[in-house]
């Protein structure tokens, strides 16, 4: 068995309606069959990503929302969840099944991270805009949200993986179940 790396693009769009073409260019530039977009806004459906299937969760405000797009050469199944600003998708057709959970956690929104625990299975990749900072992850400071996120990651035996920001100056946290 040969393993081929899977590129996963995570990007804070800040409004799909005005940035859809920029997003298309980015998807094809990084050759990513799996994409997680946060802050897509209410116009998420105004422009379809060619050759991709989209899974969307409405946000808690006009500019919020999360969308996961999966290349049509892969099969994907949405996992039902009632967690705000959260999309969960199982991807089939790879050497092993993986679950992608995309989250947008806006400033000021309360969230109980324990609500995510039932969705963490072997092969889960959680990628997000948590709006959290922790100095040991390369931030200039640590905030309360960063502290609680770190504690939750440790309690669930997850691993933090720093990702390449593609010079976009955005910061995301990505964790993967290790067992």
N, C-alpha and C positions, 0 to 999 in steps of 0.2 A: 504494500500500500504506500502510495506517495501522497504526502500532504502538501497542498498548495495553500499559501497564506490567503486569508480572507481580508480584504480591505473593507473597513467599516468607516464611513464618513459620518461625522457628527458635526452639525453646524447650527448655530443660532442665527436664524434667517432674519429676524426682526421685521417681518412683514412680507409674506409670499407675493402679494400683489405687485409690489414694486421691485422685487429682487428675484423673481422666478428665472429670468434668463441668466443672471449671475450664478444661481444655484445649478442650472443645467450645465453651464460651462464647468463648474467645479466638479460635478458628478463625473463627467466624462474625462476631465483632466486627471483625476485620481483613480479612475477606472474602478469604481466601487459598486459592487452589486447590492450592497446593503447600506442604506442611508438613514440617519435619524436627524430630523429637523425639529428644532424647538422655536417657539415664538413665531409660528407660521401665520397666525392671525386668521380672521374669518374668510379671507379670500383664497384659502389653501386649494380650493377646487377650481380656481380660475385658469389654471395652467397645468395640464397633465404631464408627468415625466414619461417620455416615450419608452416603451419596452420595460416598464416597471409597474408593479402593483402597489397601490398606496393604502395605508391603514392610518386613520386619523382619529384623534381624540380632541374634542373641542376644549378650549381653554376656559379659565375662570374669568377672563376679561377679553376685550376686543383683540388685543395683540398676542394673546397666549395661544395655547394649543401645541400639540405634538403630532408629527407625522413620521411614519416609518415607510420607506419605499424599498421594495425587494425586486431585484431583476427577475423578469418573467421566465428565465431559464431555471429558476429555483421555485419550489413550491413553498407556500407560506400559509399558516393558519393563525388567525387572530385568537388570542386568549382573552376571554371575557373578564373584565375587571371594572369595578365602579370607582376606582381611585382617580381623582381629578388629575388632569394634565399628565396622564400615564397611558402608554400603549405597550402591549406585550404581544409578541409574534413568535411562533415557532417556525423555524426554517428547516425544510427537508431537502434532500438532494445533495447534501454535502457528505463528506466521509463519515460524519456523525451529526446528529440533530443538534441544533443550538437554539437557544431562546434569546431574543433581543428584547430588552425592556428599555424604552425611551421615556424620559421624564423631563418635564420643565417644572422647576420649583421656584415660582416668582418670589421676589422679596415681599415680605409681609404675609405670605400664605403660611398657615400652620399645616404641618404634615407629621403624621406618626409613621416613622420609617418602618415600624413593625408591621404595618399593613402590607408591605412589600414581601415580607418573609415567606408567605405561602407560595409565592410565584418563583422563588429561587430554587431551581432544580439544577442538576448536574449539566454543565454546558451553558450556563446563563451568562450573558454579557449585559451589564447594566450601564448605559451611557446616558449622560444627562447634562443639563445646565442646572446645577444645584444652587447656584448663587451662594456658594459657601467658600470660605478661605481657610487655609491651614498652612502655617509657615513651613512645615516639613514637606509639603507638597509643592513648594516653590512660590507660594504666595508671600506677599510682604508682611502679612499679619495673619492672626488667627481670630476668627469670630466664633460666636456661640454655635452657629449652625455647623461650622466646620468641625468643632469639637464633638457635637452629637453625631455627625456623619461618621467621623473616625471611629467613635465608640461602636456604632451600629455595624460598621464594616468588620471590626475586630470580633464582635459578638457572633457574627454570622460566618466567621472564618473565610472572609472574602479577601481578595488581593487587589490593592490599588495599582493600576497600571497607568503611568503618565503617557499621554498621547501627543503626537506631533500636531501642533496647532496650524500647520501650513502657512505660517506667518500671518494669520488672521487676527492674532491677539485676542483670542477667546480662550477661556479656561474651562475645561470639563473634567469631571471625575469619571473614571471608568473602572468598574470592578468586575471580576470574573470569579465564579465559584471554582475552588481549586480541587475539590475531591472528585 
